[in-house]
Amino acid sequence: MKYFLDSAKIEEIRYAFDTFGIDGVTTNPKHVMNSGKSFYAFLEEMKDWLKENHLEGKERFPVSVEIDPNFTDAKDMIEMGRKIAALSENFVIKIPCIEGGVTAARKLEEEGIRTNLTLVFSPAQAIIAAKNGSMFVSPFIGWKEANGEDCRQYIKDISTIYDNFGYKGKTEIICAAVRTPKQMVDCAVAGADIITAGLDVYLDSFKHAFTTQGVGIFCDAWNNTVTE
């Protein structure tokens, strides 16, 4: 399983990469706004970080960059997707799963520009992403579960469909809007390829009361043992 960080803050990206080896990054307009940077300033900062860490290259560290969500016409989406992709081979064009977005994703993939079909909330939507050859599909978890839905079967159904029709491995399933360590585990068990979550979610996943208790016991023992 791969871990992506859902953030546009370069300090968080740097920390997550150095601490637990994230495999990629996903962003959205809200993350970019919260970074305090302009959209293209963030992209330039991301390019510099990739170069600094020797991660440049199409098959290496993917960074999903979302296009202007005001666009509904495929032509506008394609034009912006091309512009973003020209800045770095690492940039994957993140496009909403609407009619124009589906068309744009297919056309961009035909040009060799990688795409991530996002805001997916059903297996039916996930099928079209795979049929069109998108590199990633992003079914959302947190939003659905916040409204009372259990997402384990939803992700399992997408994974099973991809297995049945040979899509698995060609279009990778990114569980997005993951809010808790339990959701991380549910997605992994259901067959997702990737989890993307905020830094706090990953930090919470490393914690367990028994681990803390065990460290305390062993510290007491160490401190009361002659080591020389």
BATI-961801 format. One record per residue (C-alpha): residue number from 1; x, y, z. Coordinates in pm, whole numbers. Last residue first. Layout:
REM BATI-961801
+-----+--------+--------+--------+
!   n !   east !  north !     up !
+-----+--------+--------+--------+
! NUM !      X !      Y !      Z !
...
+-----+--------+--------+--------+
//
This chain:
REM BATI-961801
+-----+--------+--------+--------+
!   n !   east !  north !     up !
+-----+--------+--------+--------+
! 228 !   2849 !    -50 !   3240 !
! 227 !   2473 !    -50 !   3180 !
! 226 !   2355 !    -84 !   3537 !
! 225 !   1978 !   -116 !   3513 !
! 224 !   1726 !    111 !   3684 !
! 223 !   1698 !    357 !   3397 !
! 222 !   1661 !     72 !   3149 !
! 221 !   1377 !    -85 !   3349 !
! 220 !   1193 !    247 !   3386 !
! 219 !   1241 !    316 !   3015 !
! 218 !   1110 !    -33 !   2933 !
! 217 !    793 !     23 !   3131 !
! 216 !    738 !    371 !   2979 !
! 215 !    793 !    242 !   2626 !
! 214 !    540 !    -32 !   2692 !
! 213 !    276 !    211 !   2818 !
! 212 !    317 !    434 !   2511 !
! 211 !    294 !    129 !   2284 !
! 210 !     -5 !      5 !   2483 !
! 209 !   -186 !    337 !   2435 !
! 208 !   -138 !    326 !   2060 !
! 207 !    -11 !    598 !   1828 !
! 206 !    134 !    563 !   1478 !
! 205 !   -206 !    610 !   1314 !
! 204 !   -252 !    945 !   1487 !
! 203 !     54 !   1083 !   1307 !
! 202 !    -87 !    962 !    976 !
! 201 !   -420 !   1133 !   1041 !
! 200 !   -248 !   1455 !   1152 !
! 199 !    -50 !   1472 !    825 !
! 198 !   -362 !   1480 !    611 !
! 197 !   -472 !   1175 !    420 !
! 196 !   -424 !    993 !     92 !
! 195 !   -447 !    616 !     91 !
! 194 !   -328 !    410 !   -204 !
! 193 !   -389 !     76 !   -373 !
! 192 !   -732 !      8 !   -224 !
! 191 !   -822 !   -357 !   -163 !
! 190 !  -1099 !   -352 !     98 !
! 189 !   -854 !   -441 !    377 !
! 188 !   -640 !   -135 !    295 !
! 187 !   -943 !     92 !    280 !
! 186 !  -1075 !    -33 !    616 !
! 185 !   -729 !     12 !    771 !
! 184 !   -704 !    375 !    662 !
! 183 !  -1063 !    435 !    773 !
! 182 !   -966 !    307 !   1117 !
! 181 !   -667 !    544 !   1122 !
! 180 !   -910 !    835 !   1080 !
! 179 !  -1001 !   1109 !    831 !
! 178 !   -947 !    969 !    483 !
! 177 !  -1065 !   1230 !    233 !
! 176 !   -934 !   1014 !    -52 !
! 175 !   -892 !    640 !    -99 !
! 174 !   -669 !    630 !   -406 !
! 173 !   -748 !    338 !   -638 !
! 172 !   -484 !    286 !   -907 !
! 171 !   -587 !    266 !  -1271 !
! 170 !   -364 !     24 !  -1461 !
! 169 !   -285 !   -191 !  -1157 !
! 168 !   -637 !   -325 !  -1136 !
! 167 !   -828 !   -252 !  -1459 !
! 166 !   -835 !   -612 !  -1573 !
! 165 !  -1212 !   -648 !  -1583 !
! 164 !  -1284 !   -859 !  -1278 !
! 163 !  -1002 !   -714 !  -1066 !
! 162 !  -1119 !   -357 !  -1128 !
! 161 !  -1475 !   -457 !  -1043 !
! 160 !  -1354 !   -624 !   -722 !
! 159 !  -1156 !   -316 !   -616 !
! 158 !  -1452 !    -86 !   -680 !
! 157 !  -1682 !   -318 !   -484 !
! 156 !  -1435 !   -338 !   -194 !
! 155 !  -1421 !     41 !   -182 !
! 154 !  -1799 !     69 !   -151 !
! 153 !  -1818 !   -229 !     85 !
! 152 !  -1584 !    -62 !    333 !
! 151 !  -1743 !    281 !    301 !
! 150 !  -2003 !    263 !    577 !
! 149 !  -2242 !    553 !    516 !
! 148 !  -2375 !    781 !    791 !
! 147 !  -2319 !   1125 !    646 !
! 146 !  -1971 !   1165 !    795 !
! 145 !  -1897 !    826 !    639 !
! 144 !  -1961 !    966 !    292 !
! 143 !  -1750 !   1279 !    343 !
! 142 !  -1463 !   1086 !    496 !
! 141 !  -1431 !    825 !    221 !
! 140 !  -1394 !    981 !   -122 !
! 139 !  -1320 !    764 !   -426 !
! 138 !  -1013 !    900 !   -606 !
! 137 !   -930 !    728 !   -934 !
! 136 !   -573 !    730 !  -1057 !
! 135 !   -377 !    678 !  -1381 !
! 134 !   -686 !    746 !  -1588 !
! 133 !   -730 !    489 !  -1864 !
! 132 !  -1073 !    593 !  -1991 !
! 131 !  -1231 !    262 !  -1890 !
! 130 !  -1067 !    297 !  -1546 !
! 129 !  -1215 !    640 !  -1477 !
! 128 !  -1552 !    527 !  -1615 !
! 127 !  -1565 !    236 !  -1370 !
! 126 !  -1502 !    460 !  -1068 !
! 125 !  -1820 !    659 !  -1136 !
! 124 !  -2027 !    340 !  -1122 !
! 123 !  -1846 !    235 !   -804 !
! 122 !  -1983 !    547 !   -634 !
! 121 !  -1862 !    869 !   -470 !
! 120 !  -1586 !    994 !   -699 !
! 119 !  -1480 !   1352 !   -635 !
! 118 !  -1161 !   1288 !   -833 !
! 117 !  -1045 !   1144 !  -1165 !
! 116 !   -664 !   1157 !  -1145 !
! 115 !   -491 !   1214 !  -1477 !
! 114 !   -159 !   1148 !  -1650 !
! 113 !    -70 !   1337 !  -1967 !
! 112 !     31 !   1095 !  -2242 !
! 111 !   -175 !   1269 !  -2510 !
! 110 !   -439 !    993 !  -2500 !
! 109 !   -445 !   1040 !  -2122 !
! 108 !   -528 !   1407 !  -2177 !
! 107 !   -817 !   1321 !  -2409 !
! 106 !   -966 !   1067 !  -2167 !
! 105 !   -933 !   1301 !  -1870 !
! 104 !  -1096 !   1586 !  -2061 !
! 103 !  -1396 !   1375 !  -2159 !
! 102 !  -1448 !   1252 !  -1802 !
! 101 !  -1408 !   1606 !  -1672 !
! 100 !  -1667 !   1746 !  -1911 !
!  99 !  -1922 !   1490 !  -1793 !
!  98 !  -1838 !   1523 !  -1424 !
!  97 !  -1587 !   1323 !  -1221 !
!  96 !  -1370 !   1616 !  -1116 !
!  95 !  -1018 !   1645 !  -1266 !
!  94 !   -677 !   1611 !  -1102 !
!  93 !   -394 !   1642 !  -1352 !
!  92 !    -87 !   1449 !  -1242 !
!  91 !    229 !   1657 !  -1200 !
!  90 !    552 !   1458 !  -1181 !
!  89 !    647 !   1535 !  -1542 !
!  88 !    670 !   1900 !  -1438 !
!  87 !    568 !   2241 !  -1570 !
!  86 !    421 !   2113 !  -1898 !
!  85 !    166 !   1910 !  -1703 !
!  84 !     17 !   2228 !  -1559 !
!  83 !    -30 !   2393 !  -1898 !
!  82 !   -164 !   2075 !  -2057 !
!  81 !   -420 !   2037 !  -1780 !
!  80 !   -525 !   2400 !  -1819 !
!  79 !   -598 !   2350 !  -2188 !
!  78 !   -768 !   2014 !  -2128 !
!  77 !   -995 !   2159 !  -1860 !
!  76 !  -1094 !   2453 !  -2079 !
!  75 !  -1173 !   2220 !  -2371 !
!  74 !  -1369 !   1982 !  -2147 !
!  73 !  -1617 !   2251 !  -2046 !
!  72 !  -1721 !   2256 !  -1683 !
!  71 !  -1445 !   2479 !  -1547 !
!  70 !  -1510 !   2646 !  -1212 !
!  69 !  -1309 !   2371 !  -1043 !
!  68 !   -983 !   2524 !  -1179 !
!  67 !   -753 !   2223 !  -1221 !
!  66 !   -640 !   2001 !   -935 !
!  65 !   -276 !   1903 !   -903 !
!  64 !   -192 !   1542 !   -814 !
!  63 !    178 !   1509 !   -735 !
!  62 !    327 !   1177 !   -839 !
!  61 !    677 !   1078 !   -714 !
!  60 !    846 !    860 !   -978 !
!  59 !    729 !    735 !  -1316 !
!  58 !    713 !   1076 !  -1482 !
!  57 !   1042 !   1199 !  -1341 !
!  56 !   1186 !   1427 !  -1075 !
!  55 !   1237 !   1279 !   -730 !
!  54 !   1598 !   1385 !   -670 !
!  53 !   1507 !   1533 !   -331 !
!  52 !   1602 !   1892 !   -415 !
!  51 !   1445 !   1852 !   -760 !
!  50 !   1113 !   1746 !   -611 !
!  49 !   1130 !   2033 !   -362 !
!  48 !   1199 !   2287 !   -637 !
!  47 !    905 !   2157 !   -842 !
!  46 !    678 !   2183 !   -538 !
!  45 !    782 !   2545 !   -482 !
!  44 !    707 !   2618 !   -848 !
!  43 !    365 !   2455 !   -814 !
!  42 !    296 !   2650 !   -494 !
!  41 !    379 !   2979 !   -668 !
!  40 !    146 !   2873 !   -950 !
!  39 !   -152 !   2843 !   -718 !
!  38 !    -72 !   3145 !   -501 !
!  37 !     68 !   3064 !   -160 !
!  36 !    -96 !   3089 !    183 !
!  35 !    -86 !   2712 !    219 !
!  34 !   -452 !   2715 !    322 !
!  33 !   -556 !   2834 !    -26 !
!  32 !   -352 !   2553 !   -185 !
!  31 !   -518 !   2298 !     43 !
!  30 !   -864 !   2434 !    -43 !
!  29 !   -791 !   2425 !   -418 !
!  28 !   -691 !   2057 !   -404 !
!  27 !   -368 !   1869 !   -348 !
!  26 !   -248 !   1510 !   -354 !
!  25 !    110 !   1410 !   -280 !
!  24 !    321 !   1100 !   -344 !
!  23 !    497 !    797 !   -196 !
!  22 !    525 !    916 !    163 !
!  21 !    843 !    803 !    338 !
!  20 !    763 !    801 !    708 !
!  19 !    965 !   1082 !    863 !
!  18 !   1154 !   1248 !    575 !
!  17 !    862 !   1238 !    333 !
!  16 !    606 !   1341 !    594 !
!  15 !    823 !   1628 !    717 !
!  14 !    897 !   1761 !    367 !
!  13 !    531 !   1742 !    267 !
!  12 !    426 !   1917 !    587 !
!  11 !    683 !   2195 !    532 !
!  10 !    572 !   2225 !    168 !
!   9 !    213 !   2294 !    264 !
!   8 !    -10 !   2184 !    -24 !
!   7 !   -155 !   1883 !    155 !
!   6 !   -308 !   1538 !    118 !
!   5 !     -3 !   1318 !    175 !
!   4 !     12 !    996 !    -23 !
!   3 !     75 !    657 !    138 !
!   2 !    116 !    352 !    -84 !
!   1 !      0 !      0 !      0 !
+-----+--------+--------+--------+
//
